[in-house]
């Protein structure tokens, strides 16, 4: 085992350090790295080639034991194993995906687009009128709020409440978001509260069906049977967390990036044709979902290391997306970058089912920023989420400058 002191569970690295410098070292010196922990440890893959291969080889790198380190309170295996889309393998994964994908059809997505666009425009109007504020709290949450309202048939108040619950779940180690119960017990309490919310919504949809995800899952069949109560709850949670958390953190990180790279912000504002490449570069650069966990199903030899069956293996998207062997000038943010084969949404069968929604939401935000030709300047220090799984600012005070 390596004697390196690198610890990818050290949250101080992600709030006040430079994880990209650490990943660069791992790519160069320890591409298959054993990260020891009090609970045992896990392998970390950091090169694009290795991360991509592990995504594609789902038979050797299983999702059934959960996709987040420590994601299930006091359980060795994730309690959603085989019942939630992201915690299942084929054929169950394929069958669940076919049903959940019905909520992503064009008519519902167009309603979501209108809701998100309206929310973002209203939030930016307020932000401009006030000369700025905390972008992470005042603008970024509008992206998932409109989406949630459509996907789950919620009013604005309920959508924002569900957003606050999922944020407490993802940020359970961050004082800004965790509930009054600290640590893992706080995580468990928040998960219970989310399930209570979804359970009440399921009962309501049984009485009054709607054009939303819950009703779709209530009517879904897998191998000739309806989904179980657990499958409905877990997959509603899957979509809620995936849709709620990645896009607002990406939105806030995007604004921080435009502040850090004013020359590229100027290009975005002056060349609207670069919006598609700028959007891809935002996802590559921010890589909000830093890693996913897999479990080896057999012994695997890789770069001279032996990964044993049953070992936890983490695939670091955020590292792969800065891999020098794959991206020219990888540590430069370039809104004109092409080609840009990033893996911010994963690869293969487990590519994020909400990828199109995330592209739509963040794309609408960038379009509004470019159309208004907004410039942002720092108005205080940002604060990063205390997490190694989800990356992005929880607090981003900025001033708005107009042309």
C-alpha positions in Angstrom: 0.0 0.0 0.0 1.1 3.5 -0.7 2.5 5.6 2.2 0.9 8.8 0.8 -1.0 10.8 3.3 -3.7 11.9 0.8 -7.1 11.4 2.3 -10.1 11.9 -0.1 -12.5 11.9 2.9 -10.8 14.9 4.5 -13.5 17.5 4.0 -11.1 20.4 4.8 -9.5 19.5 1.5 -12.7 20.4 -0.3 -13.5 23.5 1.6 -10.2 25.2 2.0 -7.7 23.1 0.1 -7.0 22.3 -3.6 -8.5 18.9 -4.5 -7.4 19.3 -8.1 -3.8 19.5 -7.1 -4.3 16.2 -5.2 -6.0 14.5 -8.1 -3.2 15.6 -10.4 -0.7 13.9 -8.1 -2.8 10.8 -8.0 -3.2 10.7 -11.8 0.6 10.9 -12.1 1.8 8.8 -9.3 -1.0 6.6 -7.9 -3.8 6.1 -10.5 -5.2 3.2 -8.5 -5.0 4.6 -5.0 -6.0 2.9 -1.7 -7.6 5.4 0.7 -7.6 3.8 4.1 -10.4 4.8 6.5 -11.5 3.8 10.0 -14.2 1.6 8.3 -11.6 -0.1 6.0 -11.0 2.0 2.9 -11.7 2.3 -0.8 -9.9 2.5 -4.1 -9.8 5.8 -6.0 -9.5 5.8 -9.8 -8.6 9.3 -11.1 -7.5 8.9 -14.8 -10.1 9.4 -17.5 -9.3 6.1 -19.2 -9.7 4.1 -16.0 -12.8 5.9 -14.8 -14.5 5.5 -18.2 -13.6 1.8 -18.4 -15.1 1.2 -14.9 -18.3 3.0 -15.8 -18.7 0.9 -18.9 -17.8 -2.5 -17.3 -20.9 -2.5 -15.0 -20.5 -6.3 -14.6 -17.2 -5.9 -12.9 -18.0 -2.6 -11.1 -21.5 -3.0 -9.6 -23.8 -0.2 -8.4 -25.9 -2.3 -6.2 -24.0 -1.5 -2.9 -24.6 2.2 -3.3 -23.0 5.0 -5.2 -22.0 7.3 -2.3 -19.5 6.5 0.5 -21.4 6.1 3.7 -24.7 6.7 2.0 -26.8 4.4 4.2 -26.9 4.9 7.9 -25.5 1.9 9.9 -25.7 -0.5 7.0 -22.9 -2.2 5.1 -24.9 -2.2 2.0 -27.1 0.6 0.7 -30.7 0.1 1.8 -31.9 1.1 -1.7 -29.9 -1.8 -3.4 -31.7 -3.2 -6.4 -34.7 -0.8 -5.8 -33.3 2.6 -6.8 -32.2 3.3 -10.3 -28.7 4.4 -9.4 -28.2 1.5 -6.9 -29.1 -1.3 -9.4 -27.5 -3.3 -12.1 -29.0 -4.7 -15.3 -31.5 -6.1 -16.0 -33.2 -4.3 -13.1 -31.5 -1.0 -13.9 -32.6 -1.1 -17.5 -36.2 -1.9 -16.6 -36.4 0.9 -14.0 -34.8 3.4 -16.4 -37.4 2.6 -19.0 -40.2 3.5 -16.6 -38.6 6.6 -15.1 -37.7 7.9 -18.5 -41.4 8.4 -19.2 -41.2 11.5 -16.9 -38.6 13.0 -19.3 -40.7 13.0 -22.4 -41.0 16.2 -24.5 -44.3 17.6 -23.3 -43.4 17.5 -19.6 -39.9 18.8 -20.4 -41.3 21.8 -22.2 -43.4 22.6 -19.2 -40.3 22.3 -17.0 -38.4 24.6 -19.4 -41.0 27.3 -19.2 -41.1 27.0 -15.4 -37.3 27.2 -15.0 -37.0 30.1 -17.5 -39.6 32.1 -15.6 -38.0 31.5 -12.3 -34.5 32.3 -13.4 -35.6 35.5 -15.2 -37.6 36.7 -12.1 -34.6 35.9 -9.8 -32.1 37.7 -12.0 -34.5 40.7 -12.3 -34.5 40.9 -8.5 -30.8 40.4 -8.3 -30.0 43.1 -10.8 -32.4 45.6 -9.2 -30.6 45.1 -5.9 -27.1 45.2 -7.4 -26.3 41.7 -6.3 -26.5 39.5 -3.3 -25.8 35.9 -2.5 -26.1 34.1 -5.8 -25.9 30.6 -4.3 -29.0 31.3 -2.1 -31.0 33.9 -4.1 -30.7 32.7 -7.7 -29.2 29.2 -8.0 -32.1 27.4 -6.2 -34.6 28.8 -8.8 -33.3 26.2 -11.3 -34.5 23.1 -9.5 -37.5 24.9 -7.9 -39.3 25.2 -11.2 -38.3 21.7 -12.3 -39.5 20.1 -9.1 -42.8 21.9 -9.3 -43.4 20.3 -12.7 -41.8 16.8 -12.1 -43.7 16.3 -8.8 -46.8 18.4 -9.4 -45.9 20.7 -6.5 -46.7 24.3 -5.7 -43.7 26.7 -5.2 -43.8 26.4 -1.4 -43.7 22.6 -1.4 -41.0 22.6 -4.1 -38.8 24.8 -2.0 -39.5 22.7 1.1 -38.4 19.5 -0.7 -35.3 21.4 -2.0 -34.4 22.3 1.6 -34.8 18.7 2.7 -32.6 17.2 -0.1 -30.0 19.9 0.5 -29.9 19.0 4.2 -29.4 15.3 3.1 -26.5 16.0 0.7 -25.0 18.6 3.0 -25.5 16.7 6.3 -21.8 17.3 7.2 -22.1 21.1 6.5 -23.2 23.3 9.4 -25.1 25.5 6.9 -27.5 22.7 6.0 -27.5 19.9 8.5 -30.5 19.5 10.8 -30.2 19.9 14.6 -29.1 16.3 14.9 -25.5 16.1 14.0 -23.6 13.8 11.7 -25.0 10.4 10.5 -28.0 10.6 12.8 -29.0 13.9 11.3 -28.7 12.3 7.9 -31.0 9.5 8.9 -33.5 11.9 10.3 -33.5 14.0 7.1 -34.0 10.9 5.0 -37.0 9.9 7.1 -38.5 13.4 6.6 -38.0 13.2 2.9 -39.6 9.8 2.7 -42.6 11.1 4.8 -43.0 13.9 2.3 -42.9 11.6 -0.7 -45.2 9.0 1.0 -47.8 11.7 1.5 -47.4 12.8 -2.1 -47.8 9.2 -3.3 -51.1 8.8 -1.3 -52.4 12.0 -2.8 -51.6 10.9 -6.3 -53.4 7.6 -5.7 -56.5 9.6 -5.0 -55.9 12.3 -7.6 -53.5 11.3 -10.5 -51.6 14.0 -12.2 -49.2 14.4 -15.1 -46.1 14.0 -13.0 -43.4 11.5 -12.0 -45.2 10.1 -9.0 -48.3 9.1 -11.1 -46.0 7.6 -13.8 -44.3 5.4 -11.2 -47.6 4.4 -9.7 -48.7 3.1 -13.1 -45.3 1.6 -14.1 -44.8 -2.1 -14.6 -41.5 -4.1 -14.5 -41.7 -7.7 -15.8 -45.5 -7.6 -15.7 -45.7 -6.3 -12.1 -46.3 -2.9 -10.6 -43.5 -1.2 -8.7 -43.4 -1.8 -4.9 -43.9 1.0 -2.5 -40.2 1.0 -1.7 -39.3 1.2 -5.4 -41.6 4.2 -5.9 -40.2 6.0 -2.9 -36.6 5.3 -3.6 -36.9 6.4 -7.3 -38.8 9.6 -6.4 -35.9 10.3 -4.0 -33.4 9.5 -6.8 -34.9 12.1 -9.1 -35.5 14.6 -6.4 -31.9 14.6 -5.1 -30.4 14.3 -8.6 -32.5 17.2 -9.9 -32.3 19.4 -6.8 -28.7 19.4 -5.8 -26.5 19.2 -8.9 -27.8 22.1 -10.9 -27.9 24.8 -8.2 -24.3 24.0 -7.1 -23.3 23.9 -10.8 -25.0 27.3 -11.3 -23.2 28.9 -8.4 -19.9 27.3 -9.4 -20.5 28.6 -12.9 -20.7 32.2 -11.7 -17.7 31.7 -9.5 -15.8 30.4 -12.6 -16.9 33.5 -14.6 -15.5 35.7 -11.9 -12.2 33.8 -11.8 -11.9 33.9 -15.6 -13.0 37.4 -16.7 -11.6 37.0 -20.2 -13.8 34.0 -20.8 -16.8 35.7 -19.2 -16.3 38.5 -21.8 -16.2 36.0 -24.6 -19.5 34.5 -23.4 -21.2 37.9 -23.2 -19.9 39.0 -26.6 -20.2 35.8 -28.7 -23.6 34.1 -28.1 -22.7 31.4 -30.7 -20.3 30.0 -28.1 -23.1 29.1 -25.7 -23.1 25.4 -26.5 -19.3 25.0 -26.0 -19.4 27.2 -22.9 -22.1 25.0 -21.4 -20.0 21.8 -21.9 -17.0 23.6 -20.5 -19.0 24.7 -17.4 -19.9 21.0 -16.7 -16.3 19.8 -17.3 -14.8 22.5 -15.1 -17.2 22.4 -12.2 -17.8 18.6 -12.2 -20.3 19.1 -9.3 -20.8 15.4 -8.8 -17.2 14.7 -7.8 -17.3 10.9 -7.7 -19.5 7.8 -7.8 -18.9 4.6 -5.8 -18.9 1.1 -7.3 -18.2 -2.3 -5.8 -15.8 -4.8 -7.5 -17.6 -8.1 -8.3 -14.3 -10.0 -9.0 -10.6 -9.5 -8.5 -9.2 -6.9 -10.9 -5.5 -6.1 -11.7 -5.0 -2.5 -12.7 -1.7 -0.6 -13.0 0.0 -3.1 -10.8 -2.6 -3.1 -8.0 -5.0 -5.8 -7.1 -8.6 -4.7 -6.5 -10.3 -7.6 -4.7 -13.9 -8.7 -5.1 -16.1 -6.8 -2.6 -13.8 -3.8 -2.5 -15.3 -0.3 -2.7 -14.0 1.6 -5.8 -14.6 5.3 -6.3 -14.6 6.8 -9.8 -13.6 10.5 -9.6 -15.3 12.4 -12.4 -13.9 15.7 -11.2 -10.3 14.3 -11.7 -11.0 12.7 -15.0 -12.3 15.9 -16.4 -9.0 17.6 -15.8 -6.9 14.7 -17.1 -4.0 16.2 -19.0 -3.8 13.2 -21.4 -7.4 13.9 -22.5 -7.8 17.7 -22.5 -5.3 20.2 -24.0 -4.4 22.8 -21.4 -6.7 21.0 -19.0 -6.3 23.5 -16.2 -7.6 26.4 -18.3 -11.3 27.3 -18.5 -12.1 27.8 -22.2 -15.6 28.6 -23.3 -14.7 27.8 -26.9 -13.2 24.4 -26.0 -13.8 21.7 -28.6 -13.9 18.8 -28.6 -14.9 18.4 -25.0 -15.6 14.8 -24.1 -16.1 15.4 -20.4 -17.9 12.8 -18.2 -19.7 15.1 -15.7 -22.8 12.9 -16.2 -21.0 9.6 -16.2 -20.7 7.2 -19.1 -22.6 4.2 -20.5 -25.8 2.7 -19.1 -25.5 4.7 -15.9 -25.1 8.0 -17.6 -27.3 10.4 -15.6 -30.9 10.1 -16.6 -31.4 13.8 -15.9 -28.5 15.0 -18.1 -30.8 16.7 -20.6 -32.6 18.5 -17.8 -29.3 19.7 -16.2 -28.2 21.0 -19.6 -31.5 22.8 -20.1 -31.4 24.4 -16.7 -27.8 25.6 -16.7 -28.1 26.5 -20.4 -31.0 28.8 -19.6 -29.0 30.5 -16.9 -26.0 31.0 -19.1 -28.2 32.3 -21.9 -29.8 34.9 -19.5 -26.4 36.0 -18.3 -25.1 36.4 -21.8 -28.2 38.1 -23.1 -28.1 40.6 -20.2 -24.3 40.8 -20.6 -24.0 40.6 -16.8 -20.6 40.8 -15.1 -20.2 39.5 -11.5 -17.6 40.8 -9.0 -16.9 39.3 -5.6 -18.6 41.0 -2.6 -17.1 38.8 0.1 -15.5 35.3 0.4 -17.4 32.4 -1.0 -18.0 29.3 1.1 -17.8 25.7 -0.3 -20.1 22.9 0.6 -18.5 20.7 3.2 -18.6 17.5 1.1 -16.3 15.4 -1.1 -19.3 14.2 -3.1 -21.1 17.4 -4.2 -18.9 20.4 -5.1 -20.0 24.0 -5.2 -20.5 27.1 -3.2 -23.1 27.4 -0.4 -22.5 31.1 -0.1 -21.4 33.3 -3.0 -21.8 37.1 -2.3 -21.4 39.0 -5.6 -22.1 42.4 -7.1 -23.7 42.7 -10.5 -22.2 45.0 -13.1 -24.1 45.9 -16.3 -22.5 46.9 -19.7 
